[in-house]
Amino acid sequence: MKREIPEQLKNPEFRFFLVKKNEKIHLEYKFNTENCYMHFEPKLLNHLLNGGNIGVICGYGSLIVIDFDDADYQKQKENLLPKTFTCKSAGKGLKHFYYILKGDMISKIGIGLDKRLCDIQADKSPITCPPSVIDKKYYSVTDESPIAEIDYGTISKVFEINLLKR
């Protein structure tokens, strides 16, 4: 498999961080403020070439990622979400739906009380992304659509939460 950042993530407003090889833990301190890189920067590309993993930082370029942690909950909700660029995680093989948030950025939201069902990764929260690999399992693209826009109303309705503008 090619170790290349997907085209949909090559937005000059997005920022990436370096992740240890075969892991999903950031390599540098201040990874979501100072030590973050544009998709074309040599430090990021060389890290990939040397087998390192990467992640994208939500919030930059209004990017949010809906990160499912429960397969049944994902099945229940995924068809309610607008079609968008989507990846599968290397761990549980569950989906990450990438969106551009219309309106002011939100803070990360965890959904599920007794058991984590889903996270809405937002302002400065990290998410490991393709072409990262853990234990020979890749973060892989499952829907090559462009990154779609999503608004507060859609998120509130799909996840049955009251998401208000800051």
QUIMO-V421594 format. One line per field, one symbol per residue. psi: psi as a letter, one per 20 degrees, with the letter a starting at -180 (. if undefined). A space follows every 50 residues. Layout:
psi: ???
//
This chain:
psi: qpmqpqhhilpihqqqqpqqpjakpqhqqkhjggmqqqhjphgghhgghj jrrrrqoqgpkkpqpooqipgggghhhhiiqqprpqrpqheikrqoppqo ppaqqrrqppppfhpphqqopcojqqpqrqkqppljpqoqpiojqrprqq rgggggggjlrnoqq.
//
